[in-house]
Amino acid sequence: MVSVSQTGGSLLDKIVDFIIPPYIVAFLNNQIYRAPFLILNYWSFVHFFAGVLFFFLQPNRFKLWIIINLSFEIIEFVLGLGGNPLFVEEFVDIFWDVLLSLSGFLIAQMIAKKLKK
């Protein structure tokens, strides 16, 4: 597997390497499908299931989940300006990350409502 170098020597790089090892980042960055307006990689699943998990933790806090997602993606974009491969993303990928994460929450909510009936 191709290694992603995150060791720029900065404190942020050391923290990122500790939290998410470079070989995992390399795996998650593998593209499954790419089109002009769609990028799917393994991070897409992480974002989707993060939405599902957040629903189970905070089922009535969809607005908070929107704020968390948008804040995270803005911070990720700004950190990407530093060149760390964990944070470097295209706008299309950021859009789909937010959409999939919110979809995970809404789909889990819809399934939970159907199961309650």
C-alpha positions as CSV (number, residue, x, y, z in Angstrom):
1,M,0.0,0.0,0.0
2,V,1.2,3.5,-0.8
3,S,2.4,5.4,2.2
4,V,1.2,8.9,2.8
5,S,3.9,11.1,4.3
6,Q,2.5,13.3,7.0
7,T,5.8,13.9,8.7
8,G,6.5,17.5,8.0
9,G,7.9,17.8,11.5
10,S,5.2,20.2,12.7
11,L,3.3,19.5,15.9
12,L,0.1,19.0,13.9
13,D,1.8,16.4,11.7
14,K,2.9,14.5,14.8
15,I,-0.6,14.6,16.4
16,V,-2.2,13.5,13.1
17,D,0.3,10.6,12.7
18,F,-0.5,9.5,16.3
19,I,-4.3,9.7,15.9
20,I,-4.5,8.3,12.4
21,P,-1.4,6.3,11.2
22,P,-0.3,7.2,7.7
23,Y,-1.1,3.7,6.3
24,I,-4.7,4.2,7.3
25,V,-4.9,7.6,5.8
26,A,-3.4,6.2,2.5
27,F,-6.2,3.5,2.5
28,L,-9.0,6.0,3.3
29,N,-7.8,8.3,0.5
30,N,-8.2,5.5,-2.2
31,Q,-10.8,6.6,-4.7
32,I,-13.6,4.2,-5.4
33,Y,-15.3,6.4,-8.0
34,R,-14.5,9.7,-9.5
35,A,-16.5,11.9,-11.9
36,P,-16.5,15.7,-12.4
37,F,-19.0,16.3,-9.7
38,L,-18.6,13.2,-7.5
39,I,-15.7,11.8,-5.6
40,L,-16.2,8.7,-3.5
41,N,-13.4,7.2,-1.4
42,Y,-13.3,5.3,1.8
43,W,-13.6,8.5,3.8
44,S,-17.1,8.7,2.3
45,F,-18.1,5.7,4.4
46,V,-16.5,7.2,7.5
47,H,-18.6,10.4,7.1
48,F,-21.8,8.4,6.4
49,F,-21.4,6.2,9.5
50,A,-20.4,9.2,11.6
51,G,-23.8,10.6,10.8
52,V,-25.5,7.3,11.8
53,L,-23.5,7.2,15.0
54,F,-24.3,10.8,15.9
55,F,-28.0,10.1,15.4
56,F,-27.8,7.3,18.0
57,L,-26.0,9.6,20.4
58,Q,-28.1,12.7,19.8
59,P,-31.2,11.8,17.9
60,N,-32.9,15.2,18.2
61,R,-29.9,17.3,17.4
62,F,-29.8,17.5,13.6
63,K,-29.0,21.2,13.5
64,L,-26.1,20.6,15.8
65,W,-24.8,17.9,13.4
66,I,-25.0,20.4,10.6
67,I,-23.0,22.9,12.5
68,I,-20.4,20.3,13.5
69,N,-20.0,19.1,9.9
70,L,-19.7,22.5,8.4
71,S,-17.2,23.6,11.1
72,F,-15.2,20.5,10.7
73,E,-15.0,20.9,6.9
74,I,-14.0,24.6,7.2
75,I,-11.3,23.7,9.7
76,E,-10.1,20.8,7.5
77,F,-9.9,23.1,4.5
78,V,-7.9,25.7,6.4
79,L,-5.5,23.0,7.8
80,G,-5.2,21.6,4.2
81,L,-3.7,24.9,3.2
82,G,-0.7,23.7,5.3
83,G,-0.2,20.8,2.9
84,N,-1.0,17.9,5.3
85,P,-2.4,15.1,3.1
86,L,-5.0,14.2,5.7
87,F,-6.7,17.6,5.2
88,V,-6.1,18.4,1.5
89,E,-9.4,18.0,-0.3
90,E,-11.2,19.4,-3.4
91,F,-14.4,21.3,-3.0
92,V,-16.4,18.5,-4.6
93,D,-15.1,16.1,-2.0
94,I,-15.9,18.5,0.9
95,F,-19.5,18.9,-0.5
96,W,-20.0,15.1,-0.6
97,D,-18.5,14.6,2.8
98,V,-21.1,17.0,4.3
99,L,-23.9,15.5,2.2
100,L,-23.0,11.9,3.1
101,S,-22.7,12.7,6.8
102,L,-26.0,14.5,7.0
103,S,-27.6,11.7,4.9
104,G,-26.3,9.1,7.4
105,F,-28.1,11.0,10.2
106,L,-31.3,11.4,8.2
107,I,-31.4,7.8,7.0
108,A,-30.8,6.5,10.6
109,Q,-33.6,8.8,11.8
110,M,-36.0,7.6,9.1
111,I,-35.2,3.9,9.9
112,A,-35.7,4.5,13.6
113,K,-39.1,6.1,13.0
114,K,-40.2,3.2,10.8
115,L,-39.1,0.7,13.5
116,K,-41.1,2.6,16.1
117,K,-44.3,2.2,14.2
